[in-house]
Amino acid sequence: MAHLTMGAEGLRSVPALLARNASQFGASPAYREKEYGIWQSWTWAETAKEVEALALGLLNLGVNEGDFIAIIGRNRPYLYWSMVAAQSVGAIPVPLYQDSVAEEMEYVLDHCGARFAIVSDQEQVDKVIEVQDRLHQFEHMIYLDPRGLRKYDHTRLHQFSHVQDQGRAAHDEYIKELQARTAKLDYDSTCVMLYTSGTTGKPKGVVLSNRNIIETAKASSDFDHLRADDEVLAYLPMAWVGDFIFSIGQAYWTGFCVNCPESPETMMTDLREIAPSYYFAPPRVFETQLTQIMIRMEDSGAFKKKTFDYFMDHARKVGPAILDGHDVSAMDRLKYKLGEVMVYGPLKNALGFSNVRVGYTAGEAIGPEIFDFYRSLGINLKQLYGQTEASVFITQQPDGEVRSDTVGVPSPGVEIRISDTGEVFYRSPGVFVEYYKNAESTADTKDPEGWVATGDAGFIEEATGHLRIIDRAKDVGAMADGAMFAPKYVENKLKFYPNILEAVVFGAGRDRCCAFINIDLTAVGNWAERNNIAYASYQELAGHKQVLDTIQAHIEEVNASIAQDEMLSGCQVHRFLVLHKELDADDGELTRTRKVRRKIIGEKFEDLVNALYDGSTSVYTETEVTYEDGRKGKIKATLEIRDAKVVAATPQRMAAE
């Protein structure tokens, strides 16, 4: 393949890959961005020039080797160039979540000791300015969008384009220094530092080397036969390791094009216009898209809905088999082709999935029904299992071996073992170097032989070699009677219903399981409108009798499903309440990657947990919330607590320790 024609010896850093791409695929598109409704494009040759100008500008500003440069903003080519420019001068890029509040940014900026930050706009500038007096090492900030910043003090504030212009002007002065620094980079040089989401405590800085990123990108690209003519849409947070491996690691290894949407609001429109061949989304995105499809079909005419239901029933029966190349009768194939014309093709086009050759989901378990829905349309959607500490890839699903209940086989170069306690361990060329300034946590996570503890409980199927994940190891426990408690398993089953956005299950050490539920305001709100049910707020809709009836029916269906699993049948939900507010990262209840902070939620809503277990039928509560503009407020509510029907089963006792 074209991207492997240069020996691996010369490709020991991301800037080296950029130089190779500029030479080999110079005229091919490297980046696109939609701005003011028009797609702008940069070739690999143009990208190399943009990165060089910025790198020279950074040298002009006084960036030293080993400095940390924070990158904050939405997915934009300029910010990807910033990461590569930082690497080129021997500095270390540290992308931050753009929706973090100032205090969260302060912790990361202070912890890594960032001297510089490159940010997207006034909102991010304001957040850094708010905390910069407490950041003694902080010196300069570079911004992309000048709107609203004209009257700011520009002593230590610089416009991105001006830094590039100064770099070009100082080309002769700094080019040899830049070339010398770039030439020094090797496999052991730090490529990026990414912070964990902080599910259980303060975020940790994960140091990833060029070896970690390039070896992982090479192996995963080969596994799925990624090519230079592939297209991806870069819309997930730049601070997340998945975006880094897709939009930097794999993009620079294979030479494919990274497309950046205009804004989160236009993402779905931009997705349809790009129609990527390689696509990743967390389960929540696929769930949201499916919810929107079902809402639209509910609102459509009788003939259209009947046609949709008829062909989708057929697709569920034969679509995955056709996708995997299995034998399907000629009549079924013919009917499926007709469905492609009538339903599947237009639907994939509306979703932006017409050209998807390889699609992935990861981060949480995806509902089998949702997973099978997309595969039945002929979309090659697969699951992977990964971590920041692994440079993403631990397992992947080979074509023809895709199932909703496993996460696949070890990725190339990855070894997996299961400990006596059921915890999953791995080692690979992608294993992180260390947690920055945290030798104790590094030693707890990675042993001297390079084995990393994932914190997840699972097992490898003997027949297939596929890995199955049960739950977070720390969350798997025992109930009062010894039955296994695996909350994530139950929560994921509950979230398969479009009406349920989030679920938090309690039960460790107790005699039964109880749950908090968050409704999906889009799905439930649409139902309310169709049924002429008026509501003024999320809180009012969440407490509506018919909504509670529906949620109760979902929980009882899940209980019936769980009862069939001998090992986990004790995890049925006995009592539940629908929360009066959506769980929110700004309130500390979710991480920035929208993972539940179970311990914090249990402590914050202790009164509600107690009410679930003391037999109360209702509970009054007051909760502090953070509004979008940063103000704090309180919401008050009286919540109804309901009992759910459980199915008699004999749970398997956990082995005595």
N, C-alpha and C positions, 0 to 999 in steps of 0.2 A: 504493500500500500504506500501511497505517496508520502504519508507522514512519517514513515520509518526509514526513509532513504539515507538519512544522516545518522552516523553512528551514535550510539547512546553515550559514548564518552564525551561528546561535545554538548550534550543536553543535560547539564547538571544544575540548571536553575531556570526559573520562569523567564527571566530576561534573555537567556540563551535560546529558549524555545521561541520567544518573540523574534529574535534575530533570524532564526531558521525560517519561521513563517514568512517574514518580510522578504526573505530571499527566494523561498520556494513557491509561496502562494501570494506574492506581492499584490497582484491585481484582484484577488478574491476578497469578498466582503468579510471583515472581522467583526464589526459592530454596526448596529443600526439603532437609532433612537427616534421615536416619534415626538416631534415638538411642533406646537401650533398646528396639529392635525396633519403634518407632513413627515414622512420618513426620511431622516438624514442617514447617510451611510459613510463608513470609513473602511478603506481596504487595510490589509495587514501592513502594507508599506506606509500608508498614511498614519496608521496606529503607532508604528515604530517611531515616526517623526514626532507625533504628539507626545509620546512617552519620553522621548529624548529631551524635548524642549522643557517639559515639566521637571525632569530629573536635573537638568542644568540649572533651572530656576531654584530648585531645592538646595543645590550646592551653593548658589548665590546667597540664599537665605541663611546658610550656616548649618545645614543638616550634617551631623556626624555619623560615622559608621556605628551601628548599635543603637541609634536613637529610635524611639517609638513614635510612630505617626498615626494618630487616630483618624479614621475615615468614617464620616457620619452622613447618611442621607439615603434617599431611595436609589434604586438601581439605575445608574447612568453610566455611559461609556467613560466619562471624565473621572468618575470615582474608581472604576476598574483600572484606568490608566494610572491613577494615583497610587494604587497598590503596587503596580509593576514599577512605577518610577521610584517609589520608596525602596523597593528591593534593589533596584539598579544602583542606588547610591549606598547600599549596605545598611539601610535602615529597615525597620520591621513594621509593616502595616498592622494596625489593630482596628478592624471594623467594629462599630458599635451599632446597637439596634436604634434605628432612627426614631422609634416611638418611645424610647426611654425618657423618663423625666430627668430633670437636671441632677437630682441627688444620685440617681443610678449611674449617670454618666460620670459624676464626680468620683465615685468609688473606682471605676475602671481607669479613668484618666490618672488618678492619684496612684493606684496600685501599680500600673505599668510605668508611671513616670513620664508620660507623653510630653515632649517639648513642643510638638506641632500637632495641629488638627486641620484636616481638609474636610469642609462641610458643604452641604448643598445650598442652603438658603438662610434667610433671616431667622426663621424659627430655630434652626440649629445653632446659629451664631448666638442668639439670645440665651439659649440654655447653657452654652459654654461660658459666656460672659458672666452669667449668674453665679457660677462656681469658680471662676478662674482665680479669684483672689485667694482661694484656699488651695490652689495648685501652685506651689512655690517653684516648680521646675518648668511650668508652662510658659512658652515664649510667643509663638506666632500662630495665627489662624488664617487659613486660606478659604475663600468662599466662591461658589460657582455663580449663583444667581445674585446680581447686584440690587435687585428691587428692594427698596425700603432701607438700604444701608448707606445711602449717600452721606447722611449727616453723622454717621458713627465716627468715633476716633480711629483713624487708620494708622496709628503709630505701629500697632502689632497686628493689623488686619489687612489682608491683601486679596485682591481679586485674582481668581485662578488664571484668567487670560493674561493678566499683567505679569504674573509670575512666569508664565510661559514666554511672554515677549522678552522679559529680562533675561531668561535663560538663553533664548536665541541670540540676543545681543551679546551675551557673555560666552558664546560658543567657543571661540578660540581660547579664552582664558581657562575654561573648565573642562573641555572635552577630554583631555588626557587624564584628568583626575577621575572623570566619570568612567572612562574605559578601564582604568586601573581598578576601580572599585568593583565594576561589573565582572571583570576577569577573575577577581578573587573569589567570587561566589562558587560554592561547590555543593555537593549533596548534603553536607552537614550544616550548611548555613541555614539560619532560620528563615522560613518562607513567609510565615504569618503567625500571629497570635490571636486566637479566638477564645472568647470567654463563654463558659458554660452558662446554661440558663438559670442556674441557681435554684433548683427545685427544693433542695434541702438546706440551703444556707447561702453564704456569699458566693457570687460567681468566681470560678477559678480560671486563670489564664492558661490555656492549652497551647504549648509551644509545638508547632509543626515545622519540620525541616523540608528542604527541597526534596530529599529522598522520600519522605512521607507522601508528599503531594504528587510528585512525578511518577513514582512507582505505582501508586494507587490509581492515578489517572490512566496510565498505560494499561495496567491489568484490567481495569473495569471497562475501558474503551474497547480493548480486544475482545472481552467477554461478549459484548453486545454489538460488535462489528460497527462501531461508530466511525463516521467518515468525515472528510473535510467538507462535503457538501450538505451535511446535516444543519438543521436550524434549531435553536433553542430560544425560549422566551425567559428572560431573567427578571423575575418579579418577586421572588422570595427574599427575605431580609439578607442584606450583604454580610451581616454579622454571623449568619448561620453557616455552619461548615458545608452543608449541602450546596448552597449557592456558590461557595468558593470552589468546591471540587468540580461542579458543572461548568461554571462561568469563567473560571481561571484554569484549573487543573486540566480537565478534559478538553476545554476549548483550545488551550494553547498546545496540548499534545496532538490533537487531531487536526486543528486548524479550522474548526467549524465556526459559524457565525452566531454571535450573541446579540439578541434583540431585546431592547429595553422599552417597555411600554411608556406612554406619556404620563400616566398617573394611575393610582389604584382604581379610580373610578372608570377609566377607559380600558382597564386590563382585558376584559372579556372581548371587547371590540377589537383591540390590538391583537389578541390571541387568534381571532378568526382571520384577520388580515395576514398574519405571518404564517398560520397553519404549520406549526413546527413539526419536525420529524422525530425529535427527541424531546420528551416532556416529563417533568416531575411535578407532582403536587401532593401535599399531605392529604390524608383522608378527608379532613374537613372541607377542602375545596371540592373534591369529588362529591361529597355529601350535599354541599350547598348547590352545586350544579344540578344534581339529580332532583333535589327538592324543587328547584325552579322549573325543571322540566315537568314534574308532576303537577305543580300548580298551574302551569300553562295548559296542560292537557285537561285538567279539571274544568278550566274555563273555556275549552274549545267546544265546537259543535259535536253533536251525537255521532255523525258519520266519521269525523276525523278521529274522535276518541276510540270508536269501535275498531277502526283500521289500525290505529296505534296499538291497542291492546292485543288484537289478533296477531299482528306480525311480531310484537315483542314476546308473546307467548312462544311463538315458533323459534325466535332467536335464542331464548333461554334454553330451549331443548337442544338445538344443534349448533348455535353460534360458536361456543368455546371449542367444540369438537372440530369444526371446520378450521378455526384459527390454529389449532394444534396439529392439523394435518391428519386427523383420524378419518376412518371410513364413515361416510354418510351417504344415504341413498340418493339416487339421481333426482327423485321427486322432491326430497327435502332440500337438496341443493338448489333446485329450480325455484322452489317457494322462497328460499332464503335470498336468492338473487332478485326476485320480485320485491321482497321486503327491503332490499338494499336501495332499489329505485324509489319505493314508496315512502319508507320510514327511516331506515338506518343511515343512508347517505345524507339526506337533508338534515337529520339530527346531528350527525358528526360534523357537518359543515357549520351548523349553527353553534356548536360547541367549540369549533376551532380544531377539531381532532381528525380532519379528513386525511392528513398526511402522516399521522403519528405511526412511526415504525417501531419505536421502543418507548413505552411509558412506564413510569415508576411511581409508587406511593410508599411512604415510610413515615416513621415518627410515632404513629399509633397504629393499633390494629384497625383494619378497614372491615366493615361489615361484609359478610359473604354475599349478601343480596346485592349490595352496591358494587362490589368487585365483579361479580358475575354479570351484572347489568352491562357494564362497560365492555367486558370481554365478549359478551354475546353480540355486541355491535360490530365486532371484528377489530376492536382496539387492543393492541398487544400490551395490555396493562399488567405489570408484574409488581411483586413486593420485594423490597430489600430491607435488610436489617443493618443498622450502622450506628456509629457514635462519633462525636467530635474527636475523641481520643484515638479513633481508628482511621482518621481522615475519611470518614463515612463508611466505606464498604467493609462489612464483615461477612454477610451472605447475600447472594443474588439468586434469582430463579432463572434457570436455563429455559430457553424456548422449548415448548412441548412438555415441560414439567411444572407448569404453573398451577398452584392451588391456593385457595383463600385461607387455608388453615396452617400453612407453613410459611417461613420466610426464605426458603431456598437452601442451597448448598453453600459451603464456604467459597468466597470469592477467590480468584486465582492468587496464590501466594499466602492465603490465610489458613492458619491451623485453629481448630476449635476443640476444646475439651469441656466436659461437664464435671463439676466437683461433686464430692460426696453429698453436699447439701443441695445439689441441683442447680447451683449457679453456673452460668455460662462464662467461660474464659476463652480468650483468643490471643494470638500473636501473629504479626504480619509486618511487612516493610512499612505499612502505614501507621504503626503504633507510635504515638506521640513521644516527644523527647522528654518533657517534664511539665509539671504545673509550675508556672513562674512564681518564684519566691515561696514555694510551698513543698519543701522536700518531704515533709511528713505525709501529705496526701499523695504525693507521687509514689512513695514507698508502699502506701496502703493499696494503691490501685494497680501498680505495675511491679512484678517481682523481678529479681535479678536476672532471670532467664527471659524476660520480656513478655511474660504472660500477663494479660490485663483482665481484671475482674470487671464484668459488665454491669453487675448489680441486678441482672435479670435472671429469673429462674426459667429453665427450659429443658428440653431433652432432644436427642437426635433419633429420628425414626430409623430402626434397624433396616427395614426393607428398602427405604429410598435414600437414606443419608441426609434427608432434609431436617433442618432445625425447626422446632416448634417452641415458641415463647409462651410461657404461662402468665407471667406477671413480673413486676419489680420484686426482686428477691427480698428487699426490706419490707415490702407490703404483704408478701405471702406469710401467713401466720396460722395460728389455730384459734378456733372459737372455743368457748368455755367447755364444750363437750368433746373437744379434740378434733372436730371436723376441720378440714382445710379451709382457710380463708384467703381468697384471691380477688381483691376488689376490682382491679383493672379488668379482669375477665368479665365481670358482671357489668361494669360501667360501659365497656365497649359494646356489649349486647344491647344495652339500653339506648346507646347513642346511634344504633342502626336505624331507629325510628326518626323520620324527618322532624317530628314535633319536639324531640328531645335534643337540645344543643349540648348540654353538659350534665353529668351525673357524678355524685360523690357517694361512695358506699362505705359504711362503717360496720364494724362487727368483730374486730380483733379482740379476743379475750372475753367476748360477750356471748349471751345465749342465743342471739339472732342477729340478722343483718337488717340495717335500716338505711335509707337513702335520702339525699338532697337531690332535687331535680331542677335544672334550668330549662325552660321551654325555649324553642327557636321562635323568635318573634316574627320572622318572615313567614314561616310555614303556618304557625298558629294564627297570626294576624290575617293571612289570606283566607284561612278557613272562617274566621270571624266575619270578614267582609262578605264572603259568599253566603253566609247564613244570617246576614243583617244583625249581627251582634255588635253593639257599640261598646267601645272601651276608650279610656282616656290615657292609659299608661301601661307599661309592661306589668307593673304590680297588679293593676286591676284585671288584666287578662289572665295573669298567672293564677289568680284566685277564683276565676270563674268556674262554676260547678261543672259545666260540660267539659271544660279543659281538664279539670281534675279527674273526671270520669274517664276521659280518653287516656290520660297518663296512667291511671290505675289499670286500665285494660292492657296497655303496653307492658307494664311491670308484671302483670299476671301471666302474659304470654311468655315473657322472659323466664319467669319462675318455672313454668311448665317445661321450657327448653333446658334450663339448668338441672331440673330434677332428673333428667335422663343421663346426666354425667355423674356416675357413682362417686368419683373423687371430689367433685365440687358441688354436689347437690345441697350441702348445708349452707351455701351462699345465697339462697333465695331471699328476696327482700320481703320482710314481714310488714314494715311500716315505712311510710314516706311522707315528705312534704315538698311542695313546689316553692322554691325560694322567691322572695319578694324583689330580688335584684339579680341582674346577670353577674356572674363571677367575672372579675376584671383584673387585668394585670396592674392597672394604676392603683387598685386597692390592695395589691399584694397577694391576691388570691390565686392568680395564675402567673406563670413565668411569661417572658416575652415571646416564647414559642408556644404559648397557650397550653402548657402542661399544668395540671392541678397541683397546687401546693397543699397536699392533704393535711399535714400537721397544722399549718397556719389556719386553714379553714376550720378544722376541728376546734382550735383554741378560740378563734374569732366568734364562731357561732356555737359556743359551748352550751348556751341556754337552749338552742334548738335541738342539739344532739341529746341533751338531758331529757327534753320533752318527748323526743321520739322513743326513749327507753322507759319513761316513767308512767306510760299509759295515758298521757294527756291527749285530748282530742283537738286542742288548739293551743297556740302559744303567741303571746305578744312580744314583739322585739323591736329594738331601735338599733340602726346600723349606720356608722359613719361611711360616707361615700366621697369620692373625688370626682368633681365635674371636669369636663374637657378643658376648661380654662384654668384648672389647678385649684379652684376654690373647694373647700370642704363643706359638707352638709350632712344632715341626718335624715334618714327615711324611717318611718314607723309603719308597722304592719301587724295584723293579727292573722297568723297562718293556720290553715286547717291541716290537721294531721290525720292521715287515713291508714287503715289496715289493708293489706293486699293478701289475696288468697294464695296460700302456698300448697304445693303438691307433696303428698307424703312420699318420702324416700328414705332409704337407709344409707346415710353418708358413710363413706369409708373413713375409718379413723386414721389419723396420722400416726406413723410408727413411733413408739415410745423412744424417747431419746436416751 
